[in-house]
Amino acid sequence: MITETDFIEKMEELIECGYEYLNSVKYIFFTWIEFFDIDSDIALEMANHLANLSDSTSKTDIVSDLLSVIE
């Protein structure tokens, strides 16, 4: 069975692989929110966490891009 931790670990793994994986992370992020009924505050915390793990200099853009799936 796939757990919430599995979703989080996969998002972390992919975001650390590079910016080119952001779309894949975004799909998992959306699914994580939907499957586990995540509220917007927790989603914002996770988006910031993932942005901090990335090697990108535009962390604000990553957060905005991830949160775009719930707007």
N, C-alpha and C positions, 0 to 999 in steps of 0.2 A: 504494500500500500504506500502511496506517495503521501508524504507529510508536508506540513507547512515549512518545516526545516529544510526539506529537500528543495522546495521552491527557492527559499532564501539562499541556500548554498549554491544553487545553479546560477542565480542572478549575480552573486558575488564572483563566482568563477568566470562567468562570461564578461563582466564589466572589467575585470582585471586583464582580460585578453586583448583589450583595445577598443577604441571608439567604434570601429567597424562592426562590433557586435551589439551596438546600442539598440538596434531594431529588435534583435532577438531578446534582449533584456526587457525591452518595452512590452513585448508580447507576454513574457512570463510575468512581468509586473502586473499587467492587466488581469491575467488569469489568477494570480495570487490574490489580488484585491477581490475579485468576484467569488472565487471558491471559498475564501476564508472570511468573507464579509468584513473587510478591513475598512476602518473609517478614515477620513481625510487626514486627520492628525498623524495617525500611524503611517499612512502612505507617504506623507511629507517627510517624516523621520527616515523611512526606508529610502526614499529618493535621495535625501541628503547623504545618507550612509553610502549608498552606491556611488554617488558622485565623488565622494571622498576616496573611494577605492580606485576610481578610474585614473588613468594616466593623462587625462585631458586637462587642459588649463581652463576650459570653459565649464566649470562645475555648475554654474547657474543655468547654463543652457541645458545641461543634462537633466537637472532637476525639473526644469520647465518641460522638457520633452517627455520625461517619464510621467509627470503629472497631467500631461495633455490627454492621457487615456481616460481620465475620470472627470474631465470638465465638460 
